[in-house]
Amino acid sequence: MSRKKNLKMHKVGVEHLEQYNQLLRYVFQVTDNDLHKIGWEDRDMVRAKSPVLKEADVLGWFDGDKLVSQVAVYPFQVRIFNHTYDMGGLTGVGTFPEYSNQGLMHKLLYQALSNMQEKKQSISFLYPYSIPYYRRKGWEIISDKITFEVNDYQLPKNKQVSGEVERTDVKSDAIKKTYERFALQTHGAMLRNDLAWNEYWLWDPDDLMAAIYYNDERQPDGYVLYWIEDEVFHIKDMIFVNEEARSGLWNFISAHFSMISKVIGDIHMDEPLAFLLEDADIKETIAPYYMARIVDLEQFIKQYPFKPDTGKREWTFTLDDPLLSWNQGTFTLRISPDGKGEVVRAAERSSAKTDIQTMTTMLLGYKRPDYLHRIGRISCTPEILDMLEDAIEQQTPYFSDYF
């Protein structure tokens, strides 16, 4: 009898915690040495993942009582052009190799996306272990990570600011308050619930530190999360709501001049650091970071804020989605003068075409309509292209989380 006949898909619960952890460790090659480096034992990882099975939508294939393939969807929220969207955070994707090539993950992803649609999670984010694989399933790149390296002699000179920096515990309420202020006004940022914060701290070293910049009214305008090792100042993340906060945080970093030889860190927005430094000859590496896919175009567009315009704006196009039938076919997008959009199915066929991957990266602002048209990802008239360029905000997403 083939293995496939014995397999059944159903929810993965807390009672399956040990198996869930074992499959994660096998697929993502998490060794005892990896855990030891951050001061963990295997039991610590099991406990850390316990909230996932309590709060997330976790589905799996079982061979009898044995969990052999799984996927988890976290209940998250993201900010998209000053609107809050419910987002399904896809993670924990894995299948034991002896059960591969049976279409198990394809069916799990379809069911996970169907569940997201029912829960009005109209967009999904994930960190890809394989960009080509997830592109084939409908996800597309929507954010980058810029890794930079600044030598001690290249650090910016001290700038006068009205506020001050204070060091604090990384898991303090002050850090959470600072991040919330930042996220509410930042396109693409996640609004972190307890589960999101748990994932955010999961793989950090024990000696991670934090410093908050307070303005002259004692409002937290930014922070830097960092650790110092072998004379290197490592930045996990640095956020700020204005230029003064940025300057204040770099003043703090530069104050470590006598202790360090260089600063290494990450930027999660479309803003290379080199241009801001007097000595711009620094090393920067840009790499794709997170991917997203629109789960339900009709739901997504209902919330989406297009830019206001007095003229008539309408586009009929054929949309392709490799997984979801409700995103396949011909649709008409209508945008009202105040920027509210709606998508309805159209009776007639259209020569204008795109796919859900392109629609996602375009509407999130990672790539512009004009560029996507030039590389053949959108086919439409010049008039429609101009309309899309004018209707979509010009801002690339910030996303610094990892789950």
C-alpha positions in Angstrom: 0.0 0.0 0.0 1.4 3.4 -0.9 2.1 6.0 1.7 -0.3 8.4 0.1 -3.4 6.3 0.9 -2.7 6.5 4.6 -2.2 10.3 4.7 -4.8 12.6 6.2 -4.8 16.4 6.6 -6.0 18.0 9.8 -5.1 20.7 12.3 -1.9 20.4 14.3 -2.5 21.1 18.0 -0.6 21.5 21.2 -0.6 17.8 21.6 1.6 17.6 18.5 4.2 20.1 19.9 7.1 17.6 20.0 6.5 16.4 16.5 6.0 20.0 15.2 9.4 20.9 16.7 11.1 17.8 15.3 9.9 18.5 11.8 11.0 22.1 12.1 14.5 21.2 13.3 14.9 18.6 10.6 13.7 20.7 7.7 15.6 23.9 8.7 18.6 22.0 10.0 18.6 23.5 13.5 21.3 21.7 15.3 22.1 21.4 19.1 25.1 23.6 18.4 22.8 26.3 16.9 20.7 26.3 20.0 23.7 26.3 22.3 25.1 29.4 20.6 22.1 31.4 21.8 22.0 29.7 25.2 19.1 27.3 24.5 18.4 23.7 25.0 16.0 21.7 22.8 13.3 22.1 25.5 13.6 25.8 25.2 12.8 25.7 21.5 9.8 23.5 22.2 8.5 25.9 24.8 9.1 28.9 22.4 7.0 27.3 19.7 4.2 26.4 22.1 2.3 29.7 21.5 2.3 29.0 17.8 0.2 25.9 18.2 -2.2 27.8 20.5 -2.7 30.9 18.5 -1.8 30.1 14.9 -3.6 28.1 12.2 -1.3 25.1 11.8 -2.2 22.4 9.3 -0.4 19.1 8.7 -0.5 15.8 6.9 -0.4 12.8 9.2 0.7 9.2 8.3 -1.3 7.5 11.0 -0.3 9.4 14.2 3.0 10.7 12.6 3.2 14.3 11.5 5.0 14.3 8.1 4.2 17.7 6.5 3.1 21.0 8.0 2.5 24.7 7.5 1.6 27.4 10.0 -0.2 30.7 9.5 0.3 33.4 12.2 -2.5 35.9 12.8 -0.7 39.2 12.2 -1.4 42.8 11.1 0.5 45.1 8.7 0.3 48.7 7.8 -0.2 49.4 4.1 -0.3 53.1 3.3 -1.7 54.1 6.7 -4.3 51.3 6.6 -4.2 48.2 8.9 -4.6 44.9 7.1 -5.1 41.5 8.7 -2.2 39.4 7.4 -1.5 35.7 7.4 2.1 35.1 8.2 3.2 31.9 6.6 6.0 29.9 8.3 6.9 26.4 9.5 6.7 25.0 6.0 8.2 21.6 5.8 7.9 18.0 4.7 10.0 15.0 5.6 12.0 14.0 2.4 10.5 10.5 2.2 7.0 12.1 1.8 8.1 14.7 -0.9 6.9 14.9 -4.5 3.3 13.8 -3.6 1.8 17.2 -3.8 1.3 17.5 0.0 2.6 21.0 0.4 0.6 22.3 -2.6 -2.6 21.1 -0.9 -1.5 22.5 2.4 -0.8 25.9 0.9 -4.1 25.9 -0.9 -6.0 25.1 2.4 -4.0 27.6 4.4 -4.9 30.3 1.8 -8.5 29.3 1.8 -8.6 29.6 5.6 -7.0 33.1 5.3 -9.7 34.2 2.9 -12.4 33.1 5.3 -10.7 35.0 8.1 -10.4 38.2 5.9 -6.6 38.0 5.9 -6.4 39.4 2.4 -2.6 39.4 2.3 0.1 36.9 3.3 3.7 37.5 4.1 6.6 34.9 4.3 10.3 34.6 4.5 11.3 32.5 1.5 13.7 29.6 1.7 13.3 29.4 -2.1 12.1 32.5 -4.1 11.4 30.5 -7.3 9.2 28.0 -5.3 7.1 30.7 -3.7 6.8 32.7 -6.9 5.3 29.6 -8.5 2.7 29.6 -5.7 1.8 33.3 -6.1 4.1 35.2 -3.7 6.4 38.0 -4.9 9.3 40.0 -3.4 8.1 43.1 -1.6 11.0 44.2 0.6 14.8 44.3 0.7 17.4 44.2 3.4 20.5 46.3 3.1 23.5 45.1 5.1 26.1 47.8 5.7 29.6 47.9 7.2 31.0 51.2 8.4 34.6 51.5 9.7 35.2 53.5 12.9 36.9 56.4 11.1 33.8 56.7 8.9 31.3 57.1 11.7 29.3 60.4 11.5 30.4 63.4 13.6 28.3 64.3 16.5 25.2 66.5 15.7 23.4 68.7 18.1 19.9 67.3 19.0 17.3 68.4 21.5 16.6 65.0 22.9 18.6 62.3 24.6 19.4 58.6 24.4 18.8 56.2 27.2 19.8 52.5 27.4 17.1 50.1 28.5 16.1 46.4 28.6 15.4 45.1 25.1 12.1 43.5 26.2 10.8 46.6 28.1 7.4 48.2 27.5 9.3 51.3 26.4 10.7 49.4 23.4 7.3 48.1 22.5 5.8 51.7 22.8 8.6 53.1 20.6 8.0 50.5 17.9 4.3 51.0 17.9 4.7 54.7 17.3 7.0 54.0 14.4 4.9 51.1 12.9 1.6 53.1 12.9 3.2 55.7 10.5 5.4 53.3 8.4 4.2 51.6 5.3 4.8 47.9 5.3 5.6 47.6 9.0 4.0 44.9 11.1 1.9 45.8 14.2 3.4 43.3 16.6 1.2 41.3 18.9 2.7 39.1 21.7 3.2 36.2 19.2 5.1 38.6 16.8 7.3 39.9 19.6 8.0 36.3 20.7 9.2 35.5 17.1 11.1 38.8 16.8 13.4 37.9 19.8 13.6 34.2 19.1 17.1 33.9 17.7 18.8 36.8 19.3 22.0 36.5 21.5 21.6 36.9 25.2 23.7 40.0 25.2 21.4 42.0 22.9 21.1 45.6 24.2 18.8 48.5 23.4 18.9 52.3 23.4 15.9 54.7 22.9 16.0 58.2 21.6 13.6 60.5 23.5 12.7 63.9 22.2 12.5 67.0 24.4 8.9 66.1 25.3 10.0 62.6 26.5 8.3 60.9 23.5 10.3 57.9 22.2 11.1 58.7 18.6 13.4 55.7 17.8 15.7 53.0 19.1 18.7 50.9 18.2 19.0 47.2 19.1 22.6 46.1 19.2 25.3 43.9 20.6 29.1 44.4 20.8 31.4 41.5 20.0 35.1 41.4 19.0 35.2 45.2 18.7 32.3 45.2 16.3 29.1 47.1 17.0 26.3 44.9 15.5 22.9 46.5 14.8 19.9 44.2 14.7 17.6 47.1 13.9 17.3 50.8 14.1 14.1 52.7 13.8 13.2 56.4 13.9 10.3 58.7 13.2 12.3 61.7 12.2 15.8 62.9 11.3 16.6 64.2 14.7 16.0 60.7 16.2 18.3 59.2 13.5 21.0 61.7 14.3 20.6 61.1 18.1 21.0 57.4 17.6 24.1 57.7 15.4 25.5 60.1 18.0 25.1 57.2 20.5 26.7 54.7 18.2 29.6 57.0 17.4 30.2 57.4 21.1 31.5 53.9 21.1 34.4 55.0 18.8 37.2 54.0 21.3 35.6 50.5 21.8 35.0 49.3 18.3 36.7 49.0 14.9 33.5 48.9 12.8 29.7 48.9 12.8 27.8 46.2 10.9 24.0 46.3 10.6 20.8 46.0 8.5 18.5 48.6 7.0 15.0 47.3 6.1 13.9 50.2 3.9 14.8 51.6 0.5 17.4 54.0 1.9 21.0 53.3 1.4 23.1 54.7 4.3 26.1 55.7 2.2 24.5 58.9 0.9 24.0 60.2 4.4 27.6 59.8 5.5 30.4 62.3 4.9 32.7 59.4 4.0 30.3 57.5 1.7 32.9 54.8 0.7 31.2 52.1 2.8 30.2 48.5 2.0 26.5 47.9 1.4 24.8 44.7 0.2 21.2 44.6 -1.0 19.3 41.3 -0.9 15.6 40.4 -1.3 14.0 39.9 2.1 10.3 39.2 2.5 7.7 38.1 0.0 3.9 38.6 0.0 0.9 37.6 -2.0 -2.6 39.0 -2.2 -4.9 36.3 -0.9 -8.2 37.8 -2.1 -8.0 40.7 -4.6 -11.5 41.8 -4.0 -11.1 42.0 -0.2 -7.7 43.6 -0.5 -8.8 46.4 -2.9 -11.8 47.3 -0.6 -9.3 48.5 2.0 -6.6 49.8 -0.4 -6.1 53.6 -0.4 -5.5 54.9 -3.9 -4.6 58.5 -4.4 -7.5 60.9 -5.0 -8.2 62.2 -8.5 -11.1 63.9 -10.2 -11.1 61.9 -13.4 -12.7 58.6 -14.2 -10.4 55.7 -13.4 -11.2 52.2 -14.7 -9.2 49.2 -15.8 -10.4 45.9 -17.2 -7.7 43.1 -17.1 -7.2 39.4 -17.0 -5.6 38.1 -13.8 -3.7 34.9 -13.3 -3.3 33.1 -10.0 -1.4 29.8 -9.9 -3.4 28.5 -6.9 -6.6 30.4 -6.2 -9.6 30.3 -8.5 -11.2 33.4 -7.0 -8.3 35.5 -8.2 -8.5 34.0 -11.7 -10.4 35.5 -14.6 -11.2 39.0 -16.0 -11.9 41.8 -13.6 -12.6 45.5 -13.7 -10.9 47.8 -11.2 -12.8 51.1 -10.5 -11.3 53.9 -8.4 -13.5 56.6 -7.1 -12.5 60.3 -6.9 -11.7 60.0 -3.2 -9.4 57.0 -3.8 -11.6 54.1 -2.9 -11.4 51.1 -5.2 -13.5 48.1 -6.0 -12.9 45.0 -8.1 -15.7 43.2 -9.9 -15.8 40.3 -12.3 -16.1 41.4 -15.9 -18.1 39.6 -18.6 -15.9 40.5 -21.5 -12.4 39.2 -22.1 -9.5 41.7 -22.0 -6.1 41.8 -23.8 -4.7 43.6 -20.7 -3.0 41.0 -18.5 -1.1 40.6 -15.3 -0.8 38.1 -12.4 -1.2 38.0 -8.7 2.5 38.2 -8.0 2.8 41.4 -10.1 -0.3 42.9 -8.6 1.0 42.3 -5.1 4.4 43.9 -5.6 2.9 46.8 -7.5 0.2 47.7 -5.0 2.6 47.4 -2.1 4.9 49.9 -3.8 8.0 47.7 -4.2 8.0 48.0 -8.0 6.3 50.8 -10.0 3.7 50.1 -12.8 6.0 51.6 -15.4 8.9 49.3 -14.6 6.6 46.2 -14.4 5.2 47.2 -17.8 8.6 47.6 -19.3 9.7 44.1 -18.2 6.5 42.5 -19.5 4.8 41.8 -16.2 1.8 44.1 -17.1 0.2 44.5 -20.5 -2.0 47.5 -20.8 -2.5 50.7 -22.8 -0.3 53.8 -22.1 -3.4 55.5 -20.8 -4.0 52.8 -18.2 -0.3 52.8 -17.3 -0.4 56.5 -16.6 -3.5 56.0 -14.5 -1.8 53.3 -12.4 1.3 55.4 -11.9 -0.8 58.3 -10.7 -3.1 56.2 -8.5 -0.5 54.2 -6.5 1.5 55.9 -3.7 5.3 56.0 -4.2 6.7 54.3 -1.1 8.5 51.0 -0.7 7.6 48.8 2.3 9.6 48.6 5.5 9.7 45.1 7.1 12.2 44.1 9.7 10.4 41.1 11.3 11.3 37.4 10.8 9.1 34.5 11.5 
